[in-house]
Amino acid sequence: MSGLKFFFYDLETFGRDRFRLRQAEFAYCVTDSSLKPVEGMSGSIYCAMPPDLLPDPESVMVTGITPREAAEKGFCESEYVRRIISVFPESDVCFTGYNNVKFDDECMRALFYRNFEDPYLMSSYFRNYSRLDILPLVRSCHALYPETFRCAVKEDGVPSFRLTELTSLNDLNHDHAHEALSDVMATISVAGLIRERRPQFWDLFFRMRSRQEFSAEADRLIALRRPAFAVSTSFPGENAYSALVLPLMKVNLSGAEKVACLNLSSDPGRLLNHPDPRSFSMHREFDEASGRCSGTSLQDFNIVLFNENRCECLFDLSLLSPGRAAELRLDMDEAERNAAVYLKEIAKAKLAVRVLSEKDAADNAQDGRNRSPEECLYDGFISREDKGLEKYFHSLERKDPRAMLDVVFGDERLNRMVKHYFARNLEEHLTEEERARWHEYCRRHIRAESGAYLARIAELEKEHADDSGKLALLRELRTLAECQ
């Protein structure tokens, strides 16, 4: 591990939807294996907002970064991507953040994808790249060893793991919350605190970031045929997001291996007494407001899937002391009884898990949205041939930009993105007619959203009437929308 570097990073964005948002700032700091920052290997890179999209007002109020500021300090998106990739170490790097697996990493994949780069660059095994998320580390450490650090508790008794609260309660430096580089340094401090006070647990969690290590441990826990300890936001917050589970089997969904576990705090009868799991209805309605499918799901049957490459927290029960189990209101005896019931009917339990898992994956893949090609990253992997064409595509950007428009990919998603990529990043190479069409497209796209957008700004202006700073940000966004 001596040659390993950690690449801590954080994003500030103009939105919350991982595919539709645009990034405002990328901040990073490289550390050695002992989490000491490497001199000269930190900084921030800004990205200008494209003209065909409006920034989310709430996001702007959180970060304080407006499109005007980002344009003044930053670059068009293609150059922004190039500069980010240029600061990545060549090999032996663990990309690390705070909630990065569920948000920042997803935003980076979408960014790379729509800019004709490898979406999985930050997890490239041939470069010995890996990733680590400090938020699940914090959650699991609190669940097992609450004395390690002070943690805020909400009124309903649920622990809060906001980065700002952690740094404040534990006397860690975090002078400018929601400024990307400040958040990066705060994340390093939190990771260092746990590494110093719980070195064995840090080593265990760090090892489990590896697919091979996680898969081997999952095999061992499945073979034990007894309860294990798990931490996940699928479980109640009042139990510190923890539960006793039975690791039952592995399933392969969408090319990723997952460990299916049964929550042992619930009655196994609902799953096992169903006359035939294969008869579950395959129809689920898509809810536009939430962006999720409604109807029967894995959670309805207390099945939780742990992913091999998402820093999931699945541990041997020996790590949980009886005293801490009592504090978390986890009933060991009940868990053992329910595990015995499942194991007695293991064939039926495995069939139900397999059917429900495949059904859940199919429903989520067919969510019913009319998506743009930029939102279709997970519709399939980019072929080796198209990856080679992407390199050729970028070589033309430097030598003969207009020739980029003639490149034909095998993947229709990429072909549909070419013209917008060209217009957003190389507008100076458009013909007069093309430029006019692009500007009209941008105006039409903004106007279609401006009514609801301006109404939302009006609501926020009333809500924050006493905050001059936020009102100034909202006025700037109002002007941006009204000028289209």
C-alpha positions in Angstrom: 0.0 0.0 0.0 3.0 2.3 0.3 2.9 3.4 -3.3 -0.9 4.1 -3.3 -2.2 7.6 -3.5 -5.6 8.8 -2.5 -7.3 11.3 -4.9 -9.8 13.1 -2.7 -12.3 15.1 -4.7 -15.6 17.0 -4.5 -18.0 18.6 -6.9 -20.2 21.7 -6.8 -23.0 21.5 -9.3 -25.7 23.5 -11.0 -28.3 20.8 -10.2 -29.1 17.5 -8.5 -30.0 15.1 -11.3 -26.9 13.2 -12.2 -27.5 13.2 -15.9 -29.2 16.6 -16.4 -27.1 18.7 -14.1 -23.9 20.5 -15.2 -20.9 20.8 -13.0 -19.7 24.1 -11.7 -16.5 23.2 -9.9 -14.2 20.2 -9.4 -11.8 20.4 -6.5 -9.2 17.8 -5.6 -6.3 17.0 -3.3 -3.9 14.0 -3.7 -2.5 12.4 -0.5 -0.1 9.6 0.2 -1.1 6.3 1.7 -1.1 7.9 5.2 -3.5 10.6 4.1 -0.9 13.4 4.1 -1.5 15.9 1.2 1.1 15.8 -1.5 2.6 19.2 -2.1 1.5 20.9 -5.4 -1.2 18.3 -6.1 -4.4 20.1 -5.2 -6.6 22.7 -6.7 -10.0 23.7 -8.3 -11.3 23.7 -11.9 -14.4 25.6 -12.9 -16.8 24.8 -15.7 -19.0 27.2 -17.7 -22.7 26.5 -17.9 -23.9 25.6 -21.4 -26.4 28.0 -23.1 -29.1 25.5 -23.5 -29.7 24.8 -19.8 -30.8 26.7 -16.7 -29.1 26.1 -13.3 -31.1 24.8 -10.4 -31.8 27.8 -8.1 -31.5 25.8 -4.8 -28.1 24.4 -5.9 -26.8 27.9 -6.7 -28.0 29.2 -3.3 -26.0 26.3 -1.6 -22.8 26.8 -3.5 -23.0 30.5 -4.2 -21.5 29.9 -7.7 -23.5 31.5 -10.5 -23.2 30.8 -14.2 -21.5 34.2 -14.6 -18.8 33.4 -12.1 -18.2 29.9 -13.5 -17.8 31.3 -17.0 -15.4 33.9 -15.8 -13.2 31.4 -13.9 -13.7 28.3 -15.9 -13.8 26.6 -19.3 -16.2 25.0 -21.7 -17.1 21.5 -20.7 -14.7 19.7 -23.1 -11.7 21.7 -21.8 -12.9 21.2 -18.2 -12.9 17.4 -18.8 -9.4 17.5 -20.3 -8.0 19.5 -17.4 -9.6 17.1 -14.9 -8.1 14.0 -16.6 -4.7 15.8 -16.8 -4.4 15.9 -12.9 -5.2 12.2 -12.4 -2.1 10.2 -11.3 -1.1 7.6 -13.8 -1.7 4.6 -11.6 -2.2 3.2 -8.1 -4.9 5.7 -7.1 -8.0 5.4 -4.9 -10.6 8.1 -5.8 -12.2 9.1 -2.6 -15.0 11.5 -1.5 -17.9 12.0 0.8 -21.0 10.3 -0.7 -19.1 10.1 -3.9 -20.3 6.6 -4.9 -23.9 7.6 -5.1 -23.5 11.2 -6.4 -20.1 12.5 -7.4 -18.9 9.4 -9.2 -22.2 9.1 -11.0 -21.9 12.8 -12.1 -18.3 12.1 -13.3 -19.5 9.1 -15.4 -22.2 11.2 -17.0 -19.7 14.0 -17.7 -17.1 11.7 -19.3 -19.8 9.9 -21.3 -21.3 13.0 -22.9 -17.8 14.3 -23.7 -16.8 11.1 -25.5 -14.4 9.8 -22.8 -14.5 6.5 -21.0 -17.3 6.7 -18.4 -15.5 4.3 -16.2 -12.1 6.0 -16.3 -12.0 6.5 -12.6 -12.4 2.8 -11.9 -10.1 1.5 -14.6 -8.6 -1.7 -13.4 -5.7 -1.7 -15.9 -4.5 1.5 -14.2 -5.0 0.1 -10.8 -7.7 2.7 -10.0 -10.2 2.1 -7.2 -12.6 4.1 -5.2 -13.6 4.7 -1.6 -16.5 6.5 0.0 -16.0 8.1 3.4 -19.7 8.5 4.2 -20.5 4.7 4.5 -17.3 4.4 6.5 -18.6 7.0 8.9 -22.0 5.3 9.1 -20.6 1.9 9.8 -18.0 3.1 12.3 -20.7 4.9 14.2 -22.9 1.8 14.2 -20.2 -0.4 15.5 -18.0 2.0 17.6 -20.0 5.1 18.5 -17.3 6.3 20.9 -14.9 6.9 17.9 -16.3 10.4 17.1 -19.1 12.7 18.2 -22.2 12.6 16.0 -25.2 14.9 15.7 -28.6 13.4 16.4 -31.8 14.7 14.9 -35.0 15.4 16.9 -36.4 11.9 15.9 -33.3 10.2 17.3 -31.8 9.5 13.9 -28.0 10.2 13.6 -26.9 12.9 11.2 -23.7 12.5 9.2 -23.5 15.9 7.5 -19.9 16.8 6.9 -20.3 20.2 8.4 -21.7 18.7 11.6 -19.0 16.1 11.9 -16.2 18.6 11.5 -17.8 21.1 14.0 -18.5 18.5 16.7 -15.0 16.9 16.4 -13.0 20.1 16.2 -11.9 19.5 12.6 -11.0 22.4 10.3 -13.8 23.3 7.8 -13.8 27.0 7.4 -15.8 27.3 4.1 -18.5 24.6 4.0 -19.9 24.0 0.4 -16.7 25.3 -1.1 -15.4 22.3 -3.0 -11.7 22.4 -1.9 -12.7 23.1 1.7 -15.0 20.1 1.7 -12.2 18.0 0.2 -9.9 18.9 3.1 -12.6 18.3 5.6 -13.2 14.8 4.2 -9.5 14.1 4.5 -9.7 15.2 8.2 -12.7 12.9 8.9 -11.0 9.9 7.2 -7.8 10.6 9.1 -9.7 10.7 12.4 -11.2 7.3 11.9 -7.9 5.9 10.5 -6.1 7.1 13.7 -8.7 5.9 16.2 -9.8 2.7 14.6 -6.9 1.5 12.4 -8.1 -2.1 12.2 -11.6 -1.1 11.1 -10.1 1.4 8.6 -8.0 -1.4 7.1 -11.0 -3.7 6.9 -13.2 -1.1 5.2 -10.4 -0.1 2.9 -9.9 -3.8 1.8 -13.6 -4.2 1.1 -13.4 -1.6 -1.6 -11.9 -4.3 -3.8 -14.4 -6.4 -5.7 -12.3 -9.5 -5.1 -12.0 -8.9 -1.4 -15.7 -8.1 -1.0 -16.7 -11.1 -3.1 -14.5 -13.4 -1.1 -15.9 -12.1 2.2 -19.5 -12.4 0.8 -18.8 -16.1 -0.1 -17.5 -16.7 3.4 -20.6 -15.1 5.0 -23.0 -17.0 2.8 -21.2 -20.3 3.6 -21.6 -19.6 7.4 -25.4 -19.8 7.1 -25.9 -17.5 10.0 -26.7 -13.8 10.7 -24.3 -11.0 9.7 -24.3 -7.3 10.5 -25.1 -4.8 7.8 -25.3 -1.0 7.5 -27.3 0.6 4.8 -29.8 3.5 4.3 -32.3 0.7 3.4 -32.6 0.1 7.2 -34.2 2.4 9.7 -32.3 5.5 10.8 -33.2 5.1 14.4 -31.2 1.9 14.4 -28.2 3.8 13.0 -29.1 2.4 9.6 -28.1 -1.1 10.8 -29.7 -4.5 10.8 -29.0 -8.2 11.2 -29.3 -10.0 7.9 -28.8 -13.4 6.4 -26.5 -13.4 3.4 -28.3 -15.8 1.2 -26.9 -15.8 -2.3 -25.2 -13.9 -5.1 -27.1 -12.5 -8.1 -25.8 -11.0 -11.2 -27.8 -8.0 -12.4 -26.9 -5.7 -15.3 -23.4 -7.1 -15.3 -22.7 -6.4 -11.6 -22.5 -9.0 -8.9 -24.7 -8.3 -5.8 -25.1 -10.1 -2.5 -28.8 -10.7 -1.7 -29.4 -10.5 2.0 -32.7 -11.1 4.0 -33.5 -8.6 6.8 -33.9 -10.8 9.9 -35.9 -8.3 11.8 -39.0 -9.1 9.8 -41.3 -12.1 9.6 -40.0 -14.5 6.9 -43.6 -15.7 6.3 -44.5 -13.1 3.7 -41.7 -14.1 1.4 -41.9 -17.9 2.0 -45.6 -18.3 2.2 -46.3 -16.7 -1.2 -47.7 -19.6 -3.3 -45.3 -19.0 -6.3 -42.9 -16.1 -6.5 -42.9 -16.5 -10.3 -46.5 -15.3 -10.4 -45.6 -11.7 -9.1 -47.0 -9.2 -11.5 -44.4 -7.8 -13.9 -46.3 -4.5 -14.2 -45.2 -1.4 -12.2 -46.3 2.1 -12.8 -43.8 4.8 -13.3 -44.2 8.0 -11.3 -43.0 11.1 -13.1 -42.7 13.2 -10.0 -40.4 10.9 -8.1 -38.8 9.3 -11.1 -39.3 5.8 -9.5 -41.5 2.8 -10.2 -44.3 2.1 -7.8 -45.6 -1.3 -6.8 -44.0 -4.5 -5.5 -40.2 -4.1 -4.9 -37.4 -5.8 -3.1 -37.9 -3.6 -0.1 -41.5 -4.8 0.2 -40.1 -8.2 0.9 -37.1 -7.1 3.1 -34.5 -8.2 0.6 -31.4 -5.9 0.4 -28.8 -6.1 -2.3 -25.2 -5.3 -1.5 -23.1 -4.3 -4.5 -19.6 -5.5 -5.0 -18.2 -2.2 -6.1 -20.1 0.4 -4.1 -18.4 0.4 -0.7 -21.3 -1.5 0.9 -21.1 -2.4 4.5 -21.6 -6.1 5.2 -19.7 -7.5 8.2 -19.1 -10.6 10.3 -21.3 -10.6 13.3 -18.3 -10.9 15.6 -17.6 -7.2 15.1 -20.9 -6.3 16.9 -20.8 -6.4 20.7 -23.9 -7.6 22.5 -24.0 -4.3 24.3 -24.0 -2.3 21.1 -26.6 -4.6 19.6 -28.9 -3.8 22.5 -28.3 -0.1 22.1 -29.3 -0.5 18.4 -32.4 -2.5 19.4 -31.2 -5.4 17.3 -32.7 -8.7 18.7 -30.1 -11.4 18.3 -32.5 -14.2 19.3 -35.1 -13.1 16.8 -32.5 -13.0 14.1 -31.3 -16.5 14.8 -35.0 -17.8 14.8 -35.8 -16.1 11.5 -32.5 -17.3 9.9 -33.4 -20.9 10.8 -36.8 -20.5 9.1 -35.2 -19.2 5.9 -32.5 -21.9 5.9 -35.1 -24.6 6.4 -36.9 -23.3 3.2 -33.7 -22.2 1.5 -34.7 -23.3 -2.0 -37.9 -21.4 -2.0 -36.2 -18.3 -0.4 -33.5 -18.3 -3.2 -36.2 -18.6 -5.9 -38.1 -15.7 -4.5 -34.9 -13.6 -4.2 -33.9 -14.4 -7.8 -37.3 -13.6 -9.3 -37.8 -10.4 -7.3 -34.2 -9.2 -8.1 -34.6 -9.8 -11.8 -38.1 -8.2 -11.8 -36.8 -5.1 -9.9 -33.9 -4.7 -12.3 -36.2 -5.0 -15.3 -38.7 -2.5 -13.9 -36.0 0.1 -13.2 -34.5 -0.3 -16.6 -37.9 0.4 -18.3 -38.8 3.5 -16.4 -40.9 5.0 -19.2 -39.1 8.3 -19.6 -38.4 9.8 -23.0 -34.7 10.4 -22.4 -32.2 12.3 -24.4 -29.1 10.3 -25.5 -27.1 12.1 -22.7 -29.2 10.3 -20.2 -28.7 6.8 -21.7 -25.3 6.0 -20.2 -26.5 2.8 -18.6 -28.3 1.5 -21.7 -25.2 -0.5 -22.6 -21.4 -0.4 -22.6 -19.5 1.5 -25.3 -17.9 -1.0 -27.7 -14.1 -1.3 -28.1 -14.4 0.0 -31.6 -16.3 3.1 -30.6 -13.8 3.8 -27.8 -11.1 3.8 -30.5 -13.3 6.2 -32.6 -13.6 8.5 -29.5 -9.9 8.9 -29.5 -9.9 9.7 -33.2 -12.8 12.1 -32.6 -10.8 14.0 -30.1 -7.7 14.1 -32.3 -9.7 15.8 -34.9 -10.7 18.5 -32.4 -7.1 19.7 -32.4 -6.4 19.2 -36.1 -9.6 19.5 -38.2 -12.7 20.3 -36.0 -15.2 20.3 -38.8 -14.3 16.7 -39.7 -15.6 15.7 -36.3 -19.1 16.1 -37.7 -18.4 13.3 -40.2 -17.4 10.7 -37.6 -20.0 7.9 -37.5 -20.1 5.7 -34.4 -21.5 2.2 -34.2 -23.5 3.3 -31.1 -26.4 5.5 -32.1 -26.3 7.3 -28.7 -22.9 8.7 -29.5 -24.0 9.8 -33.0 -27.0 11.7 -31.5 -24.7 13.6 -29.1 -22.1 14.8 -31.7 -23.8 18.0 -32.9 -24.6 19.2 -29.4 -21.1 18.5 -28.3 -19.7 20.4 -31.2 -22.1 23.4 -30.7 -21.4 23.7 -27.0 -17.7 23.4 -27.2 -16.7 24.6 -30.6 -19.2 27.2 -31.5 -16.5 29.3 -33.3 -16.3 26.5 -35.9 -20.0 26.6 -36.7 -21.2 28.1 -40.0 -23.4 31.2 -39.7 -26.5 29.1 -40.5 -25.5 26.4 -37.9 -24.8 29.1 -35.3 -28.2 30.7 -35.9 -29.9 27.3 -35.5 -28.0 26.5 -32.4 -28.9 29.9 -30.8 -32.6 29.3 -31.7 -32.5 25.9 -30.2 -31.1 27.2 -26.9 -33.7 30.0 -26.8 -36.5 27.6 -27.5 -35.2 25.1 -24.9 -34.9 27.8 -22.2 -38.2 29.4 -23.0 -40.0 26.0 -22.6 -38.7 25.9 -19.0 -38.7 29.6 -18.1 -42.3 29.8 -16.9 -42.0 27.2 -14.2 -38.4 28.3 -13.5 -39.4 32.0 -12.9 -42.3 30.8 -10.7 -39.9 28.8 -8.6 -37.5 31.7 -8.3 -40.4 33.9 -7.1 -41.3 31.3 -4.4 -37.6 31.3 -3.2 -37.5 35.1 -3.1 -40.4 35.1 -0.7 -38.9 32.3 1.3 -35.5 34.0 1.6 -36.8 37.6 1.8 -34.5 38.4 4.7 -31.3 37.0 3.1 -29.7 39.6 0.9 -27.0 37.3 -0.4 -29.5 34.7 -1.6 -31.7 37.3 -3.1 -28.8 38.7 -5.1 -28.1 35.1 -6.5 -31.8 34.7 -7.3 -32.0 38.1 -9.1 -29.0 37.0 -11.3 -30.8 33.8 -12.2 -34.0 35.6 -12.9 -32.2 37.9 -15.3 -30.6 34.9 -17.0 -34.0 33.3 -17.6 -35.7 36.5 -18.7 -33.0 37.4 -21.3 -33.7 34.4 -23.4 
